[in-house]
Amino acid sequence: MLQRLADELGPRGLALVTVALDGSPVRAARMATRLGLTAPIVVGDTPLREQFLVVSYPWTLVIGRDGRAVSAFRGVHSASTFREAFEKVL
């Protein structure tokens, strides 16, 4: 769902980056393939998790053009919820 929204809203400036907070780059790539993600995927670490106060998975941050977190979502949410949040920063 997030990839689909990123594909749709990308021309307006939305960029999706997936961060795996445990495992290796190979494991992260397998997960991305399994989920159908074509967005870039990076492997984070404990300092990254602490910086963004990630306490559960999935954890979705919406970051504005200025690099600041605008909103955060813990758990799974509907496409309409994410679309609304993305539209606010575009």
TORSEKE-761137 format. One record per atom (N, C-alpha, C, O): residue number from 1; residue in one letter; z, y negated, x negated. Coordinates in Angstrom, 3 decimals. Each point is the difference from the previous one (the first is absolute). Last residue first. Example, Ala and Ser with C-alpha at 12.3 -4.5 7.8 and 13.67 -1.06 7.14 Angstrom:
{drenke 2 "s" {7.080 2.250 -12.850}}
{drenke 2 "s" {0.060 -1.190 -0.820}}
{drenke 2 "s" {0.730 -1.090 0.770}}
{drenke 2 "s" {0.169 -1.108 -0.509}}
{drenke 1 "a" {-0.239 6.828 0.219}}
{drenke 1 "a" {0.000 -1.190 0.890}}
{drenke 1 "a" {0.000 -1.200 -0.900}}
{drenke 1 "a" {0.665 0.019 -1.036}}
This chain:
{drenke 90 "l" {0.880 -17.676 -2.901}}
{drenke 90 "l" {-1.415 -0.209 -0.321}}
{drenke 90 "l" {-0.450 -1.414 0.302}}
{drenke 90 "l" {-1.164 -0.336 -0.215}}
{drenke 89 "v" {5.568 2.366 1.110}}
{drenke 89 "v" {-0.162 -0.426 -1.392}}
{drenke 89 "v" {-1.457 -0.262 -0.393}}
{drenke 89 "v" {-0.276 -0.451 -1.112}}
{drenke 88 "k" {1.682 1.965 5.532}}
{drenke 88 "k" {0.818 -1.181 -0.304}}
{drenke 88 "k" {-0.220 -0.510 -1.423}}
{drenke 88 "k" {0.185 -1.188 -0.260}}
{drenke 87 "e" {-2.150 5.272 1.878}}
{drenke 87 "e" {-0.706 -1.188 0.512}}
{drenke 87 "e" {0.760 -1.272 -0.365}}
{drenke 87 "e" {-0.616 -1.037 -0.246}}
{drenke 86 "f" {2.573 5.259 -0.706}}
{drenke 86 "f" {-1.096 -0.341 -0.919}}
{drenke 86 "f" {-0.701 -1.269 0.426}}
{drenke 86 "f" {-0.345 -0.835 -0.836}}
{drenke 85 "a" {3.707 2.586 3.657}}
{drenke 85 "a" {0.594 -0.492 -1.249}}
{drenke 85 "a" {-1.088 -0.435 -0.983}}
{drenke 85 "a" {0.132 -1.031 -0.660}}
{drenke 84 "e" {-1.532 3.041 4.676}}
{drenke 84 "e" {0.637 -1.290 0.288}}
{drenke 84 "e" {0.577 -0.610 -1.284}}
{drenke 84 "e" {-0.175 -1.190 -0.262}}
{drenke 83 "r" {-1.552 5.549 0.024}}
{drenke 83 "r" {-1.077 -0.978 0.169}}
{drenke 83 "r" {0.594 -1.399 0.222}}
{drenke 83 "r" {-0.455 -0.976 -0.597}}
{drenke 82 "f" {3.403 4.669 0.449}}
{drenke 82 "f" {-0.493 -0.397 -1.319}}
{drenke 82 "f" {-1.087 -1.065 0.111}}
{drenke 82 "f" {-0.027 -0.945 -0.788}}
{drenke 81 "t" {1.643 2.693 4.790}}
{drenke 81 "t" {1.100 -0.680 -0.696}}
{drenke 81 "t" {-0.462 -0.486 -1.370}}
{drenke 81 "t" {0.250 -1.143 -0.382}}
{drenke 80 "s" {-3.193 3.796 2.918}}
{drenke 80 "s" {0.097 -1.359 0.544}}
{drenke 80 "s" {1.127 -0.788 -0.658}}
{drenke 80 "s" {-0.122 -1.212 -0.182}}
{drenke 79 "a" {-0.522 5.802 -0.890}}
{drenke 79 "a" {-1.055 -0.835 -0.582}}
{drenke 79 "a" {0.113 -1.431 0.508}}
{drenke 79 "a" {-0.242 -0.941 -0.755}}
{drenke 78 "s" {4.769 3.754 0.733}}
{drenke 78 "s" {-1.324 0.060 0.619}}
{drenke 78 "s" {-0.992 -0.903 -0.735}}
{drenke 78 "s" {0.378 -0.921 -0.723}}
{drenke 77 "h" {3.810 3.254 -1.875}}
{drenke 77 "h" {-0.201 -0.966 1.078}}
{drenke 77 "h" {-1.427 0.100 0.511}}
{drenke 77 "h" {-0.854 0.632 -0.622}}
{drenke 76 "v" {4.981 1.987 -2.740}}
{drenke 76 "v" {-1.357 0.002 0.549}}
{drenke 76 "v" {-0.064 -0.972 1.172}}
{drenke 76 "v" {0.903 -0.040 0.836}}
{drenke 75 "g" {2.748 -0.647 -4.921}}
{drenke 75 "g" {-0.448 1.062 0.883}}
{drenke 75 "g" {-1.425 -0.198 0.484}}
{drenke 75 "g" {-0.744 -0.838 -0.510}}
{drenke 74 "r" {3.086 -3.435 -0.967}}
{drenke 74 "r" {0.564 1.289 -0.399}}
{drenke 74 "r" {-0.464 1.036 1.004}}
{drenke 74 "r" {0.156 -0.182 1.207}}
{drenke 73 "f" {-1.957 -4.930 -2.865}}
{drenke 73 "f" {0.116 0.990 1.060}}
{drenke 73 "f" {0.532 1.296 -0.583}}
{drenke 73 "f" {-0.552 0.529 -0.965}}
{drenke 72 "a" {0.094 -6.297 -0.108}}
{drenke 72 "a" {0.158 1.366 -0.494}}
{drenke 72 "a" {0.204 0.921 1.193}}
{drenke 72 "a" {0.641 -0.368 0.984}}
{drenke 71 "s" {-2.673 -5.018 -2.473}}
{drenke 71 "s" {0.700 0.902 0.898}}
{drenke 71 "s" {0.042 1.393 -0.615}}
{drenke 71 "s" {-0.777 0.331 -0.896}}
{drenke 70 "v" {-0.572 -4.072 -1.658}}
{drenke 70 "v" {0.080 -0.702 1.278}}
{drenke 70 "v" {0.758 0.852 1.014}}
{drenke 70 "v" {0.785 -0.525 0.791}}
{drenke 69 "a" {-1.109 -0.028 -6.484}}
{drenke 69 "a" {0.085 0.925 1.124}}
{drenke 69 "a" {0.231 -0.791 1.281}}
{drenke 69 "a" {0.906 -0.829 0.079}}
{drenke 68 "r" {-3.513 -1.339 -4.319}}
{drenke 68 "r" {1.331 0.233 0.565}}
{drenke 68 "r" {-0.068 0.973 1.173}}
{drenke 68 "r" {-0.950 -0.005 0.783}}
{drenke 67 "g" {-2.817 -1.891 -3.382}}
{drenke 67 "g" {0.706 1.059 -0.723}}
{drenke 67 "g" {1.392 0.289 0.524}}
{drenke 67 "g" {0.708 0.830 -0.569}}
{drenke 66 "d" {-4.283 -3.874 2.255}}
{drenke 66 "d" {0.816 -0.616 -1.044}}
{drenke 66 "d" {0.811 1.020 -0.787}}
{drenke 66 "d" {0.751 -0.365 -0.905}}
{drenke 65 "r" {-3.490 1.502 4.697}}
{drenke 65 "r" {-0.871 -0.419 -1.101}}
{drenke 65 "r" {0.773 -0.631 -1.153}}
{drenke 65 "r" {-0.484 -0.043 -1.131}}
{drenke 64 "g" {3.243 3.461 4.180}}
{drenke 64 "g" {-0.919 -1.103 0.242}}
{drenke 64 "g" {-0.807 -0.354 -1.233}}
{drenke 64 "g" {0.218 0.534 -1.087}}
{drenke 63 "i" {1.971 4.276 2.770}}
{drenke 63 "i" {0.162 -1.052 -1.006}}
{drenke 63 "i" {-1.068 -1.058 0.222}}
{drenke 63 "i" {-1.190 0.305 0.085}}
{drenke 62 "v" {3.865 4.077 2.364}}
{drenke 62 "v" {-1.126 -0.897 0.195}}
{drenke 62 "v" {0.262 -1.186 -0.917}}
{drenke 62 "v" {0.990 -0.717 0.148}}
{drenke 61 "l" {0.830 6.079 -0.168}}
{drenke 61 "l" {0.217 -1.432 -0.221}}
{drenke 61 "l" {-1.292 -0.746 0.282}}
{drenke 61 "l" {-1.080 0.432 -0.402}}
{drenke 60 "t" {3.469 4.661 1.585}}
{drenke 60 "t" {-1.198 -0.827 -0.057}}
{drenke 60 "t" {0.386 -1.459 -0.149}}
{drenke 60 "t" {0.743 -0.541 0.819}}
{drenke 59 "w" {1.074 5.913 -1.332}}
{drenke 59 "w" {0.502 -1.369 -0.042}}
{drenke 59 "w" {-1.219 -0.876 -0.194}}
{drenke 59 "w" {-0.675 0.096 -1.024}}
{drenke 58 "p" {1.864 5.398 2.730}}
{drenke 58 "p" {-0.798 -1.026 -0.674}}
{drenke 58 "p" {0.634 -1.376 0.148}}
{drenke 58 "p" {0.742 -0.268 0.945}}
{drenke 57 "y" {2.495 2.635 -2.245}}
{drenke 57 "y" {-1.455 0.124 -0.029}}
{drenke 57 "y" {-0.495 0.342 1.400}}
{drenke 57 "y" {0.717 0.717 0.699}}
{drenke 56 "s" {3.847 -3.502 -3.023}}
{drenke 56 "s" {-0.514 1.191 0.679}}
{drenke 56 "s" {-1.517 0.001 -0.106}}
{drenke 56 "s" {-0.616 -0.983 -0.412}}
{drenke 55 "v" {3.234 -2.428 -1.607}}
{drenke 55 "v" {1.105 0.922 0.266}}
{drenke 55 "v" {-0.449 1.264 0.723}}
{drenke 55 "v" {0.782 0.940 0.142}}
{drenke 54 "v" {-2.367 -5.604 -3.283}}
{drenke 54 "v" {-0.512 1.157 0.721}}
{drenke 54 "v" {1.138 0.998 0.173}}
{drenke 54 "v" {0.588 0.465 -0.977}}
{drenke 53 "l" {-1.002 -5.185 -1.077}}
{drenke 53 "l" {1.046 0.525 0.877}}
{drenke 53 "l" {-0.477 1.163 0.872}}
{drenke 53 "l" {0.341 0.087 1.179}}
{drenke 52 "f" {-2.601 -2.646 -4.860}}
{drenke 52 "f" {-0.444 -0.181 1.376}}
{drenke 52 "f" {0.949 0.627 1.020}}
{drenke 52 "f" {-0.328 0.098 1.182}}
{drenke 51 "q" {1.318 0.105 -5.870}}
{drenke 51 "q" {-0.507 -1.368 0.176}}
{drenke 51 "q" {-0.374 -0.265 1.453}}
{drenke 51 "q" {0.263 -1.085 0.519}}
{drenke 50 "e" {1.006 5.478 -1.890}}
{drenke 50 "e" {1.133 -0.910 0.135}}
{drenke 50 "e" {-0.447 -1.436 0.257}}
{drenke 50 "e" {0.626 -0.718 0.779}}
{drenke 49 "r" {-3.913 3.980 -1.612}}
{drenke 49 "r" {0.686 0.338 1.252}}
{drenke 49 "r" {1.169 -0.951 0.236}}
{drenke 49 "r" {0.218 -0.451 1.125}}
{drenke 48 "l" {-2.416 0.119 -5.224}}
{drenke 48 "l" {-0.859 -0.497 1.081}}
{drenke 48 "l" {0.665 0.247 1.350}}
{drenke 48 "l" {0.022 -0.881 0.859}}
{drenke 47 "p" {2.135 2.632 -4.693}}
{drenke 47 "p" {0.079 -1.463 0.063}}
{drenke 47 "p" {-0.868 -0.604 1.110}}
{drenke 47 "p" {0.401 -0.974 0.637}}
{drenke 46 "t" {-0.627 5.749 -1.292}}
{drenke 46 "t" {1.254 -0.477 0.572}}
{drenke 46 "t" {0.104 -1.520 0.000}}
{drenke 46 "t" {0.403 -0.559 1.020}}
{drenke 45 "d" {-5.351 2.223 -1.128}}
{drenke 45 "d" {1.189 0.570 -0.618}}
{drenke 45 "d" {1.242 -0.614 0.648}}
{drenke 45 "d" {-0.106 -0.801 0.929}}
{drenke 44 "g" {-5.683 1.776 0.121}}
{drenke 44 "g" {1.087 -0.929 -0.291}}
{drenke 44 "g" {1.169 0.730 -0.630}}
{drenke 44 "g" {-0.087 1.182 -0.332}}
{drenke 43 "v" {-5.468 -0.475 0.845}}
{drenke 43 "v" {1.275 0.698 -0.022}}
{drenke 43 "v" {1.058 -0.999 -0.441}}
{drenke 43 "v" {-0.064 -0.561 -1.094}}
{drenke 42 "v" {-4.823 -0.197 3.845}}
{drenke 42 "v" {0.714 -0.110 -1.267}}
{drenke 42 "v" {1.305 0.782 0.116}}
{drenke 42 "v" {0.499 0.242 1.099}}
{drenke 41 "i" {-5.695 -0.939 1.438}}
{drenke 41 "i" {1.337 0.585 0.049}}
{drenke 41 "i" {0.610 -0.089 -1.395}}
{drenke 41 "i" {-0.631 0.348 -0.998}}
{drenke 40 "p" {-3.699 -2.688 4.278}}
{drenke 40 "p" {0.623 0.317 -1.294}}
{drenke 40 "p" {1.402 0.592 0.208}}
{drenke 40 "p" {0.724 -0.396 0.914}}
{drenke 39 "a" {-4.075 1.216 3.055}}
{drenke 39 "a" {0.607 -1.173 -0.637}}
{drenke 39 "a" {0.569 0.412 -1.359}}
{drenke 39 "a" {0.294 1.173 -0.229}}
{drenke 38 "t" {-2.132 1.792 3.510}}
{drenke 38 "t" {-0.950 -0.412 -1.031}}
{drenke 38 "t" {0.505 -1.240 -0.723}}
{drenke 38 "t" {-0.609 -0.448 -0.971}}
{drenke 37 "l" {2.688 4.820 4.180}}
{drenke 37 "l" {0.104 -1.361 -0.512}}
{drenke 37 "l" {-1.057 -0.254 -1.071}}
{drenke 37 "l" {-0.180 0.802 -0.916}}
{drenke 36 "g" {1.526 3.265 3.710}}
{drenke 36 "g" {-1.245 -0.721 0.242}}
{drenke 36 "g" {0.030 -1.439 -0.472}}
{drenke 36 "g" {-0.725 -0.841 0.530}}
{drenke 35 "l" {4.079 4.546 -0.916}}
{drenke 35 "l" {0.184 -0.981 1.073}}
{drenke 35 "l" {-1.265 -0.795 0.309}}
{drenke 35 "l" {-0.014 -0.814 0.923}}
{drenke 34 "r" {0.107 4.089 -4.441}}
{drenke 34 "r" {0.459 0.700 1.200}}
{drenke 34 "r" {0.120 -0.950 1.194}}
{drenke 34 "r" {-0.273 0.389 1.136}}
{drenke 33 "t" {-0.727 -2.212 -5.357}}
{drenke 33 "t" {-1.130 0.784 0.503}}
{drenke 33 "t" {0.377 0.689 1.306}}
{drenke 33 "t" {-0.764 -0.017 0.966}}
{drenke 32 "a" {4.153 -2.255 -3.232}}
{drenke 32 "a" {-0.968 -0.948 0.539}}
{drenke 32 "a" {-1.193 0.736 0.599}}
{drenke 32 "a" {-0.478 -0.361 1.076}}
{drenke 31 "m" {3.697 2.922 -3.353}}
{drenke 31 "m" {0.538 -0.500 1.257}}
{drenke 31 "m" {-1.001 -0.951 0.659}}
{drenke 31 "m" {-0.229 0.085 1.206}}
{drenke 30 "r" {-0.793 1.458 -5.478}}
{drenke 30 "r" {-0.122 1.086 0.977}}
{drenke 30 "r" {0.488 -0.448 1.374}}
{drenke 30 "r" {-0.615 0.303 1.022}}
{drenke 29 "a" {1.198 -3.267 -4.608}}
{drenke 29 "a" {-1.418 0.101 0.359}}
{drenke 29 "a" {-0.231 1.100 1.025}}
{drenke 29 "a" {-0.803 -0.166 0.918}}
{drenke 28 "a" {5.107 -0.292 -2.738}}
{drenke 28 "a" {-0.301 -1.143 0.871}}
{drenke 28 "a" {-1.458 0.048 0.464}}
{drenke 28 "a" {-0.294 -0.280 1.162}}
{drenke 27 "r" {1.688 3.440 -4.352}}
{drenke 27 "r" {0.611 0.296 1.309}}
{drenke 27 "r" {-0.305 -1.119 1.002}}
{drenke 27 "r" {-0.284 0.268 1.167}}
{drenke 26 "v" {-1.076 -0.963 -5.581}}
{drenke 26 "v" {-0.770 1.115 0.580}}
{drenke 26 "v" {0.528 0.327 1.392}}
{drenke 26 "v" {-0.778 0.180 0.937}}
{drenke 25 "p" {3.101 -3.433 -3.504}}
{drenke 25 "p" {-1.289 -0.494 0.498}}
{drenke 25 "p" {-0.842 1.100 0.645}}
{drenke 25 "p" {-0.688 -0.248 0.990}}
{drenke 24 "s" {5.830 1.227 -0.824}}
{drenke 24 "s" {-0.907 -0.374 -1.071}}
{drenke 24 "s" {-1.267 -0.606 0.593}}
{drenke 24 "s" {-0.214 0.082 1.209}}
{drenke 23 "g" {5.487 0.044 0.906}}
{drenke 23 "g" {-1.106 0.857 -0.375}}
{drenke 23 "g" {-0.847 -0.601 -1.096}}
{drenke 23 "g" {0.380 -0.966 -0.662}}
{drenke 22 "d" {2.269 -1.991 4.295}}
{drenke 22 "d" {0.429 1.148 -0.788}}
{drenke 22 "d" {-1.212 0.866 -0.286}}
{drenke 22 "d" {-0.971 0.028 0.757}}
{drenke 21 "l" {0.566 -4.108 1.623}}
{drenke 21 "l" {1.185 -0.288 -0.795}}
{drenke 21 "l" {0.607 1.221 -0.667}}
{drenke 21 "l" {1.033 -0.110 -0.660}}
{drenke 20 "a" {-6.001 -2.073 2.477}}
{drenke 20 "a" {0.784 1.234 0.043}}
{drenke 20 "a" {1.196 -0.212 -0.916}}
{drenke 20 "a" {-0.164 -0.366 -1.164}}
{drenke 19 "v" {-3.373 -3.114 3.819}}
{drenke 19 "v" {0.901 0.232 -1.123}}
{drenke 19 "v" {0.764 1.289 0.258}}
{drenke 19 "v" {0.677 0.135 1.020}}
{drenke 18 "t" {-5.464 -3.026 0.624}}
{drenke 18 "t" {0.976 1.038 0.279}}
{drenke 18 "t" {0.831 0.237 -1.246}}
{drenke 18 "t" {-0.532 0.095 -1.106}}
{drenke 17 "v" {-2.514 -4.299 3.330}}
{drenke 17 "v" {0.340 0.696 -1.240}}
{drenke 17 "v" {1.096 0.990 0.355}}
{drenke 17 "v" {1.007 -0.369 0.604}}
{drenke 16 "l" {-4.862 -3.083 1.977}}
{drenke 16 "l" {0.999 1.054 0.104}}
{drenke 16 "l" {0.183 0.621 -1.370}}
{drenke 16 "l" {-0.969 0.388 -0.651}}
{drenke 15 "a" {-0.924 -5.342 2.813}}
{drenke 15 "a" {-0.116 1.015 -1.046}}
{drenke 15 "a" {1.146 0.990 0.171}}
{drenke 15 "a" {1.155 -0.399 0.148}}
{drenke 14 "l" {-3.963 -3.854 2.722}}
{drenke 14 "l" {1.080 0.976 -0.066}}
{drenke 14 "l" {-0.287 1.005 -1.110}}
{drenke 14 "l" {-1.112 0.520 -0.099}}
{drenke 13 "g" {-1.835 -4.259 1.541}}
{drenke 13 "g" {0.940 -0.200 -1.100}}
{drenke 13 "g" {1.138 0.983 -0.082}}
{drenke 13 "g" {0.832 -0.112 -0.901}}
{drenke 12 "r" {-4.860 -0.137 3.848}}
{drenke 12 "r" {0.755 -1.226 0.253}}
{drenke 12 "r" {1.078 -0.226 -1.052}}
{drenke 12 "r" {0.721 -0.996 0.057}}
{drenke 11 "p" {-3.504 4.903 -0.054}}
{drenke 11 "p" {-0.887 -1.155 -0.149}}
{drenke 11 "p" {0.703 -1.338 0.253}}
{drenke 11 "p" {-0.483 -1.048 -0.428}}
{drenke 10 "g" {2.951 5.177 1.104}}
{drenke 10 "g" {-0.298 -0.326 -1.394}}
{drenke 10 "g" {-0.909 -1.198 -0.178}}
{drenke 10 "g" {0.265 -0.839 -0.861}}
{drenke 9 "l" {1.243 3.257 4.976}}
{drenke 9 "l" {0.446 -1.367 -0.279}}
{drenke 9 "l" {-0.257 -0.441 -1.438}}
{drenke 9 "l" {0.244 -1.154 -0.352}}
{drenke 8 "e" {-1.506 5.587 1.972}}
{drenke 8 "e" {-0.430 -0.955 1.018}}
{drenke 8 "e" {0.315 -1.448 -0.385}}
{drenke 8 "e" {-0.826 -0.892 0.190}}
{drenke 7 "d" {2.310 4.465 -2.936}}
{drenke 7 "d" {-1.466 -0.023 -0.006}}
{drenke 7 "d" {-0.526 -1.058 0.963}}
{drenke 7 "d" {-0.953 -0.716 -0.308}}
{drenke 6 "a" {5.556 1.494 0.267}}
{drenke 6 "a" {-0.417 -0.664 -1.240}}
{drenke 6 "a" {-1.512 -0.092 -0.084}}
{drenke 6 "a" {-0.541 -1.018 -0.431}}
{drenke 5 "l" {2.410 3.439 3.997}}
{drenke 5 "l" {0.234 -1.438 0.167}}
{drenke 5 "l" {-0.433 -0.775 -1.234}}
{drenke 5 "l" {-0.566 -1.087 0.116}}
{drenke 4 "r" {0.339 5.750 -0.399}}
{drenke 4 "r" {-0.970 -0.474 0.989}}
{drenke 4 "r" {0.155 -1.508 0.236}}
{drenke 4 "r" {-0.994 -0.723 0.067}}
{drenke 3 "q" {4.146 2.877 -2.789}}
{drenke 3 "q" {-1.287 -0.094 -0.687}}
{drenke 3 "q" {-1.062 -0.541 0.940}}
{drenke 3 "q" {-0.821 -0.827 -0.396}}
{drenke 2 "l" {5.060 1.714 2.165}}
{drenke 2 "l" {0.018 -1.187 -0.865}}
{drenke 2 "l" {-1.327 -0.174 -0.726}}
{drenke 2 "l" {-0.486 -1.119 -0.164}}
{drenke 1 "m" {0.943 4.980 2.826}}
{drenke 1 "m" {0.000 -1.184 0.807}}
{drenke 1 "m" {0.000 -1.260 -0.859}}
{drenke 1 "m" {-0.773 -0.922 0.263}}
